[in-house]
Every structure is written in C-alpha cells, then in structure tokens.
Amino acid sequence: MPSFENNPRYEPVKPVVETKTEFPQSKYYTEQPNPIGSYLGPIDASHPNADKVPLLFQPFSVKNLTLANRIVVAPMCMYSSKDGFFTDFHLVHLGSYALNGPGLIIAEATAVLPNGRITPRCAGLWSDDHIPGLKRAVDFVHAQGGKIGIQLAHAGRKASAHAPYYKADSSEFWPEQVVAPTGGLLWDHHHLTPRELTLDEIQEIIQAFGDAAARAHKAGMDTVEIHGAHGYLIHSFLSPVTNHRTDHYGGSLENRARFLLEVIKAVRDNFPAEKPILLRVSATDCVEHLEGPSWELEQTVQIAHWVRDAGVDVLHVSSGGNTAQQKIKAAPGYQVPYAARIKKEVPGLHVVAVGVIINGKHAEEVLEQEQADLVAAGRTFLRNTNFALDSAVELNVKAGFAQQYSRGRTIHG
C-alpha cells in the first residue's frame, strides 16, 4: 500500500475553523413571481369545466393571512431536536414543503416548557434562544412565497416518553415532572405515571403558552396553532376520562374547558390581533364502547362556540389519542364528518378537515360538499412532499412552480 506521509501531493486536510462572519450574499433568494401552488389556469382548456377553478386551488383568507390554496401540511413530530432547538433538519424538512406548493405549513408540536415535550428530542419554544433557528426556516418559507405556522403544545401525561428512533440516556427524561389534571392516571404501561398539577403550576403553563406565542411572532410566524388534541395536556383537561378534579378546573364542561379558554386568552394577548389563531381538537375520545362519561362530539360542538368567541379563527378537527382504550376505525376521510358537523353548527368559525385524505380529488370533494374550508394532510406529505402539485395535476390545474424547478414540469402540468 502506498504511503501518503510526507508526500507534498497529499496534504493533510485542515480542520474547518468555525467563524461568526456572515455574508449578506448567503441570504439571497430567487424571487418567485407566483406563489408556489397557486392557480395559473387549466392544463387542458378543452377539458369539461376547464374554466371552473377547483375549490382546492382557490385562495383562502382569514384576517391578514391569505393562502394560495386550501391545502395544509398538518403538524408532525420529527423527534429531531436537542434541548428544543430547531436544526438544519427542520430547515430542509419545512423548506421542502415550501418548494412544493401547500397553502399553509404548520410546524410540529412545539413544547412551551421543557417538561411539555413528548420526548427529549421534541422541539421547543420556551426560550428566546430557540427563535433564531426557527426563524431561519420561517424566512426560507416566506422567501418562496409560502405561509407557515407553528403548533404550540404541552404533552401533559404523555410527556417524557422515548423517541421512536433515538435511545436516550435516563438522565434526559423528567419522570418527576410529568403532569396532568389528575395524578395517577397513566396513558399506558409505556408511559410514566403523572402527578396532579397545582393551581400555581396551571397558571405557569398558561403563561408559557402566551410567552411561546410571542416568540413565534418574533420568529415571523404567520399563525399559531394551539394543540388541544390527542390526549395531550389541554385535551386531558377537557375529557372527563382524564380530568377528575374537584376545583374550578374540573367537573362541569364549563370548568373542564376553563384551562383551554385561559390558554387561548394568553395566546391571543401575546400574538398580534391581525394574525389568526388555530386550535386543534380531538372531536371524540373514541371510547363509545366503554361505560361512563368521555369526550364526545356534542361537547366539541359546544366548546367550538366558546373558542370562536374567545379569539380562535380556525378549528382543526382530529380525534382520539386520550386513552389507550380507544377504538379508531381509520379509513379515507374518517374524521371529515366531525369537521362537517362543526362547520354546519358553528358559523363564523373556519374548519380544517384532516384524516386519511388520499388525493386531490378526495380533498376537492370535501370542499365541494361544504364539509370544511381547508384540508390538511400529514402522513400523505411524508410519503410525497409533492402532494399539492400532484393534486393540481389531478384537478387539471396548472399550478405555480418554483422557478428553479419549472423545467421539471411534465407535459401534463
């Protein structure tokens, strides 16, 4: 084997010296003349009804936010943070959607306190130190003409869990700080037993939601979504399955909804009035097969009126997640009826439908039947970041492309 030592042709690689010097050229972006994913006309003008713009590719406005189309990337946990920080992974992950045309991207569940993370690898926004990394992703999305929000969350009794693809050291967890409305009710044997929140701790969490909303605005977010679904802290206050408190945060529906309404007020007070607020809810605990009270659609309809009046502009309707005893029959559009019921009965509140939306034609049907105002997809986008532009082709829509990708148009788009 040849030796490379003392050979002038093969000098040792010098370590890269990190520097804080920033060059303005590194912030350069190519301008996009049309929002990516916006309607530019039909692909085939001879197609029946070619002059009719599909609802899915009509703009949608709420307060000062206007979306180029009605496709939403639902928030999805990436378990790719350390100490809550957004990283280059998030820049690329969220940026890949921005280059492919959804109307709105919602960044993953982001904890408002360290003990509000689902796992040690979840994102956070409890410190001003988290703002710069998040802002990088926001700035990139905006440079492509896109819109972005972030989901603010506290995991409650589902916190301090193991990330699916990272083996954390025991020192990274917080077993003594897993909290819930009622102590002692663990989600399943894979989760830790929570302790009951004190009244002072409840107020601290409410304030943390407000502080995180202020940081989201500083990072440039177009909207924030409060996470009130899937068995996390807000949902566990709402449901009588997990809230057995006897003070003014438990018992009646009004009391069980108090925590949520106080969180909404804190967020609304700390987020610009001209920007919209979203709320994600589980419409039901999906435990109708069990005896005893649970969280059901009728209660969701009632609180939908209350949250609208409290300052929520858009309700994102999901289901389940509050107990391991749930029975969910997942199928294409299985959660859409929940959204449709709320849209019908709560005027003045915009609604997002989500749950196995399989393609553009399916999403268009949801809108045509007036079951929702927007359609969100999660796992669909993980399988195919091009879902929005593929939906455009299905619906005979010539959609705006990123200029850098425009040569990739097929003869069909």
Helices and strands as residue ranges (DSSP letters): G 24-27, E 39-42, G 55-57, E 60-62, E 65-67, E 71-73, H 88-98, E 104-111, G 114-116, G 128-130, H 131-143, E 148-153, G 156-158, G 170-172, G 175-177, E 179-180, E 195-196, H 199-218, E 223-228, H 233-238, H 253-256, H 258-270, E 277-282, H 297-310, E 314-318, H 336-345, E 350-354, H 360-368, E 374-377, H 379-383, H 387-394, E 397-399, G 403-408
